[in-house]
Amino acid sequence: MPVDLPPAPPPAALIAAEIRRLPARDADQGVAVSGDTVYAISNHSITRIAAKTGQEEARWDGDPARFPHLNSCIVRSPILICAASNYPGVPMRSRIERFDARTLKHLGTQALDGPGSLTWVVRHAGGWWACYANYDEKGGEPGRDHSFTTLVRYDARWHVTAEWRFPQAVLDRMSPRSASGGIWGKGDLLYVTGHDRPELYVLRAPAGGGPLTLVATIATPTGGQAIALGGKDQNLLWSIERRTHELVASRLPALPRMTPNDD
């Protein structure tokens, strides 16, 4: 559904340069990557695709009543780990779905009780980092708007160890939606996308929780949704073009030395 966005800022100095596109029928919610394999993710279907040829290698198509809204996935071989929710249903319910990364056979479900709707979960620095979206409109709950979007860190046993909130500058850009994609990149920095804008927010998470700090914004060739970094190549960004159902690879620019800014 189209949303009214605030006026665009001046052109970003940092731009991700598009490299190639792959058609993918399930490129609707996000993309995951592992080596020479990419995964296109839709609400209740996933396609495994050979990155070099674009050939489909496997596909899973779930029951929409049981799997209403997959949001994003990561690969921790041999498992594909996906963040899912009951969006736009309320009250919000979140869970992790696990699949065999090769065959896409569904392996199991793990419920998560967090402050919103789970949009992405990643493994980093010995813990699990989960982002819980909140919304102003469709899918939101009374008393909470997009500013309540929260990043939660869990230990290996899924006990909460810290929480972070997003800086106002990023929340303003994501409004009225939330953080749709996130992945850890070089320099211990977190790369986050919103729902609509063709922008990537580079963030730093202070130890122990608190407000995330915005250190850079990168213009991207696609708008929002879940993203992935290209395995060993941490400068290779994969994103999706929802309108054309394509997976898009682009090259991230080098980040200049700059002072963190959370204005």
Order of alpha helices (4+ residues) and beta strands (2+ residues): beta-beta-beta-beta-beta-beta-beta-beta-beta-beta-beta-beta-beta-alpha-beta-beta-beta-beta-beta-beta-beta-beta
